[in-house]
Amino acid sequence: MFLELLRKRRSIRQFTDQPVEKEKVDLLVEAALRSPSSRSLNPWQFVVVSDAGVIKDLAGAKEHGSSFMEKAPLAIVVCADPKACDVWVEDCSIAALILHLAAADLGLGSCWIQIRKRVHDDRVSAEDYVKKLLRLPEDLVIEAIIAIGYAKEEKAGHPLSSLPHAQVRYL
């Protein structure tokens, strides 16, 4: 049930060494490609990375918040062609969320690494670092990287009592 999936899903930053099976990678890609998109323009593109050396380099994309990815057996870079759609940020965010939920449904852990509007160092943006590393076209933009693998850590879902109910208004 979908709500049970939401109740148990947590961001995972520690992964086992077990690779993600090709069948599961294919299902993750299918899920991403089925993501809702404004006017069905599908501005997103995905780069599926399973090479440990490339993932290690991707883990250095930002000064903070990406180093844990070094131990992930799989990373999916969520990119877009901004000329294809004016709401590419939203479409890419939806696709990234779909990847998270599909990973959880497949028994995998995942964590979002924000790339858009983040810095690699004082001279280079995280986006430019990733583009250069993956030899992506200049006209593509990068929203995020989703690190995926088998969870090495167990995290319970957030209890209902911890949810920010004050942020909901009923009229």
DRENKOLNU-158823 format. One line per field, with one value per residue (C-alpha): x, y, z. Coordinates in steps of 0.1 Angstrom, whole numbers, padded with zeros to 4 digits, m for minus. Example, Ala and Ser with C-alpha at 12.3 -4.5 7.8 and 13.67 -1.06 7.14 Angstrom:
residues 2
x	(0123_0137)
y	(m0045_m0011)
z	(0078_0071)
***
This chain:
residues 171
x	(0000_0013_0008_0028_0056_0056_0055_0086_0107_0137_0168_0196_0233_0250_0249_0262_0286_0259_0254_0219_0207_0202_0165_0160_0180_0158_0127_0141_0146_0111_0097_0116_0105_0069_0071_0044_0055_0039_0021_0040_0070_0094_0123_0143_0172_0188_0224_0226_0260_0272_0309_0325_0352_0327_0305_0335_0342_0305_0307_0330_0305_0298_0318_0291_0264_0276_0306_0284_0276_0311_0298_0266_0266_0243_0237_0211_0218_0186_0191_0169_0169_0155_0145_0120_0099_0095_0088_0118_0127_0093_0094_0128_0119_0089_0111_0136_0108_0095_0130_0130_0097_0105_0138_0119_0094_0122_0138_0165_0176_0181_0191_0188_0219_0210_0232_0212_0223_0251_0288_0317_0343_0348_0353_0331_0294_0284_0265_0296_0317_0292_0287_0325_0329_0301_0309_0273_0263_0265_0228_0217_0210_0213_0187_0201_0218_0199_0222_0207_0217_0210_0207_0234_0215_0180_0159_0123_0098_0088_0060_0027_0032_0064_0048_0044_0006_0007_0016_m0018_m0050_m0084_m0111)
y	(0000_0034_0050_0022_0029_0066_0057_0035_0054_0073_0088_0063_0074_0041_0013_m0023_m0034_m0054_m0041_m0033_m0060_m0050_m0060_m0035_m0008_m0013_m0009_0023_0037_0027_0044_0076_0076_0072_0103_0129_0158_0192_0189_0156_0175_0152_0176_0153_0130_0105_0093_0059_0054_0021_0025_0028_0052_0076_0074_0082_0113_0123_0121_0151_0172_0194_0206_0192_0166_0144_0125_0096_0087_0073_0040_0038_0011_0032_0069_0084_0119_0138_0163_0184_0203_0237_0247_0217_0230_0261_0239_0215_0220_0207_0179_0168_0170_0148_0123_0123_0116_0088_0073_0075_0057_0031_0024_0019_m0003_m0025_m0029_m0003_0028_0062_0097_0130_0150_0185_0198_0228_0260_0243_0248_0225_0250_0288_0287_0259_0251_0216_0215_0224_0199_0171_0182_0181_0147_0131_0150_0163_0189_0225_0231_0205_0214_0191_0191_0163_0130_0101_0077_0042_0008_m0017_m0001_m0007_0012_0006_0036_0035_0057_0090_0085_0103_0124_0139_0153_0191_0192_0229_0234_0221_0243_0229_0251)
z	(0000_m0009_0025_0041_0017_0027_0064_0062_0036_0050_0035_0036_0036_0044_0019_0018_m0008_m0026_m0062_m0073_m0097_m0134_m0131_m0103_m0122_m0152_m0130_m0114_m0149_m0160_m0129_m0136_m0173_m0161_m0139_m0144_m0165_m0173_m0206_m0211_m0223_m0204_m0201_m0178_m0188_m0165_m0163_m0145_m0129_m0115_m0120_m0085_m0097_m0112_m0082_m0060_m0081_m0080_m0042_m0044_m0062_m0032_m0001_0022_0018_m0010_0004_0017_m0019_m0023_m0008_m0029_m0056_m0078_m0086_m0109_m0121_m0128_m0156_m0179_m0211_m0198_m0234_m0234_m0206_m0184_m0153_m0157_m0120_m0109_m0134_m0123_m0087_m0093_m0112_m0083_m0058_m0080_m0079_m0041_m0038_m0064_m0046_m0013_m0030_m0044_m0009_m0016_0003_m0014_m0006_m0026_m0033_m0043_m0072_m0086_m0069_m0049_m0050_m0055_m0044_m0045_m0082_m0096_m0091_m0083_m0115_m0136_m0117_m0125_m0161_m0167_m0149_m0169_m0202_m0204_m0229_m0217_m0224_m0199_m0163_m0133_m0105_m0083_m0079_m0062_m0044_m0043_m0028_m0001_0033_0058_0084_0097_0103_0115_0098_0113_0138_0130_0161_0147_0116_0114_0117_0124_0087_0076_0074_0070_0056)
***
